[in-house]
Amino acid sequence: MKLMPLLVALAVGPTPTAAQAVFDLRFDHSTLLVSDLAESAAFYEDILHLEALETPWGPTAPIRFYSLGGSRQLHVGLSDKRIEPDKNAHLAFAVQNFDAYLRFLRERGVKYVDFPGRSSDPQVRPDGVRQVYLQDPDGNWIEINDAAHSPR
């Protein structure tokens, strides 16, 4: 990269990807499949403390919507197929008070492990972020970490 474009990039900040710049591409939602909607709803509301939202199809629809802040959402949908979780395909949430959240999980009997699954001690990523992994009632993997993010 030549010096002038580098200086402009440093002064202006990161540039959006082509799709983001041309189409204003933004994350909207992700959907997880579950086998028992009521049991999963209890987990996402009581353990992750996600805010339940109304669905456009009403309360009897086989799906639940949760706020992830701003306009971002998690949808939890009922499936009649076998759920096959893979730890590599996980949700990740950052918490401000990591140690207090781990105590909260232990008090509720929620098991968590490091990525290899050998220890309940948090692992530390190369960037210094601590993380653990837990599973929802269907075994979907969720990472909890202490990554610093700017306020909502």
Contacts in CASP RR format, 6 or more apart in sequence:
PFRMAT RR
TARGET T0000
AUTHOR 0000-0000-0000
METHOD contacts of the structure
MODEL  1
MKLMPLLVALAVGPTPTAAQAVFDLRFDHSTLLVSDLAESAAFYEDILHL
EALETPWGPTAPIRFYSLGGSRQLHVGLSDKRIEPDKNAHLAFAVQNFDA
YLRFLRERGVKYVDFPGRSSDPQVRPDGVRQVYLQDPDGNWIEINDAAHS
PR
1 9 0 8 1.000
9 15 0 8 1.000
15 21 0 8 1.000
17 25 0 8 1.000
19 25 0 8 1.000
20 26 0 8 1.000
26 71 0 8 1.000
27 72 0 8 1.000
28 71 0 8 1.000
28 72 0 8 1.000
28 73 0 8 1.000
29 65 0 8 1.000
29 68 0 8 1.000
29 72 0 8 1.000
29 73 0 8 1.000
29 74 0 8 1.000
29 75 0 8 1.000
30 74 0 8 1.000
30 75 0 8 1.000
30 91 0 8 1.000
31 63 0 8 1.000
31 74 0 8 1.000
31 75 0 8 1.000
31 76 0 8 1.000
31 77 0 8 1.000
32 40 0 8 1.000
32 74 0 8 1.000
32 75 0 8 1.000
32 76 0 8 1.000
32 77 0 8 1.000
32 91 0 8 1.000
32 136 0 8 1.000
32 140 0 8 1.000
33 77 0 8 1.000
33 78 0 8 1.000
33 79 0 8 1.000
33 81 0 8 1.000
33 83 0 8 1.000
33 138 0 8 1.000
34 40 0 8 1.000
34 76 0 8 1.000
34 77 0 8 1.000
34 78 0 8 1.000
34 79 0 8 1.000
34 83 0 8 1.000
34 136 0 8 1.000
34 137 0 8 1.000
34 138 0 8 1.000
34 140 0 8 1.000
35 78 0 8 1.000
35 79 0 8 1.000
35 83 0 8 1.000
35 137 0 8 1.000
35 138 0 8 1.000
36 137 0 8 1.000
36 138 0 8 1.000
37 62 0 8 1.000
37 63 0 8 1.000
37 64 0 8 1.000
37 76 0 8 1.000
37 77 0 8 1.000
37 78 0 8 1.000
39 137 0 8 1.000
40 64 0 8 1.000
40 76 0 8 1.000
40 136 0 8 1.000
40 137 0 8 1.000
40 138 0 8 1.000
41 52 0 8 1.000
41 64 0 8 1.000
41 76 0 8 1.000
43 136 0 8 1.000
43 137 0 8 1.000
44 50 0 8 1.000
44 64 0 8 1.000
44 66 0 8 1.000
44 74 0 8 1.000
44 76 0 8 1.000
44 136 0 8 1.000
45 52 0 8 1.000
45 66 0 8 1.000
46 108 0 8 1.000
47 105 0 8 1.000
47 108 0 8 1.000
47 110 0 8 1.000
48 93 0 8 1.000
48 142 0 8 1.000
50 66 0 8 1.000
50 67 0 8 1.000
50 68 0 8 1.000
50 74 0 8 1.000
51 66 0 8 1.000
51 67 0 8 1.000
52 64 0 8 1.000
52 65 0 8 1.000
52 66 0 8 1.000
53 65 0 8 1.000
53 66 0 8 1.000
53 67 0 8 1.000
53 73 0 8 1.000
54 65 0 8 1.000
55 61 0 8 1.000
55 63 0 8 1.000
55 64 0 8 1.000
55 65 0 8 1.000
57 63 0 8 1.000
62 77 0 8 1.000
62 78 0 8 1.000
63 75 0 8 1.000
63 76 0 8 1.000
63 77 0 8 1.000
63 78 0 8 1.000
64 75 0 8 1.000
64 76 0 8 1.000
64 77 0 8 1.000
65 73 0 8 1.000
65 74 0 8 1.000
65 75 0 8 1.000
66 73 0 8 1.000
66 74 0 8 1.000
66 75 0 8 1.000
66 76 0 8 1.000
67 73 0 8 1.000
68 74 0 8 1.000
69 152 0 8 1.000
70 152 0 8 1.000
74 91 0 8 1.000
83 138 0 8 1.000
83 139 0 8 1.000
83 140 0 8 1.000
85 135 0 8 1.000
85 138 0 8 1.000
85 139 0 8 1.000
85 140 0 8 1.000
85 141 0 8 1.000
86 141 0 8 1.000
87 115 0 8 1.000
87 133 0 8 1.000
87 141 0 8 1.000
89 141 0 8 1.000
90 133 0 8 1.000
90 140 0 8 1.000
90 141 0 8 1.000
90 142 0 8 1.000
90 143 0 8 1.000
91 140 0 8 1.000
91 141 0 8 1.000
91 142 0 8 1.000
91 143 0 8 1.000
92 131 0 8 1.000
92 142 0 8 1.000
92 143 0 8 1.000
92 144 0 8 1.000
92 145 0 8 1.000
93 142 0 8 1.000
93 143 0 8 1.000
93 144 0 8 1.000
93 145 0 8 1.000
94 144 0 8 1.000
94 145 0 8 1.000
94 146 0 8 1.000
94 147 0 8 1.000
94 148 0 8 1.000
94 149 0 8 1.000
95 101 0 8 1.000
95 144 0 8 1.000
95 145 0 8 1.000
95 146 0 8 1.000
96 146 0 8 1.000
98 122 0 8 1.000
98 130 0 8 1.000
98 144 0 8 1.000
98 145 0 8 1.000
98 146 0 8 1.000
101 144 0 8 1.000
102 112 0 8 1.000
102 122 0 8 1.000
102 132 0 8 1.000
102 144 0 8 1.000
105 112 0 8 1.000
105 134 0 8 1.000
105 144 0 8 1.000
110 134 0 8 1.000
111 120 0 8 1.000
111 134 0 8 1.000
111 135 0 8 1.000
112 120 0 8 1.000
112 132 0 8 1.000
112 133 0 8 1.000
112 134 0 8 1.000
112 144 0 8 1.000
113 119 0 8 1.000
113 120 0 8 1.000
113 132 0 8 1.000
113 133 0 8 1.000
113 134 0 8 1.000
114 120 0 8 1.000
114 121 0 8 1.000
114 122 0 8 1.000
114 123 0 8 1.000
114 131 0 8 1.000
114 132 0 8 1.000
114 133 0 8 1.000
115 123 0 8 1.000
115 131 0 8 1.000
115 133 0 8 1.000
117 133 0 8 1.000
120 132 0 8 1.000
122 130 0 8 1.000
122 131 0 8 1.000
122 132 0 8 1.000
123 130 0 8 1.000
123 131 0 8 1.000
123 132 0 8 1.000
124 130 0 8 1.000
124 131 0 8 1.000
125 131 0 8 1.000
125 145 0 8 1.000
129 145 0 8 1.000
129 146 0 8 1.000
129 147 0 8 1.000
130 145 0 8 1.000
130 146 0 8 1.000
131 143 0 8 1.000
131 144 0 8 1.000
131 145 0 8 1.000
131 146 0 8 1.000
132 143 0 8 1.000
132 144 0 8 1.000
132 145 0 8 1.000
133 141 0 8 1.000
133 142 0 8 1.000
133 143 0 8 1.000
133 144 0 8 1.000
134 141 0 8 1.000
134 142 0 8 1.000
134 144 0 8 1.000
135 141 0 8 1.000
135 142 0 8 1.000
136 142 0 8 1.000
END
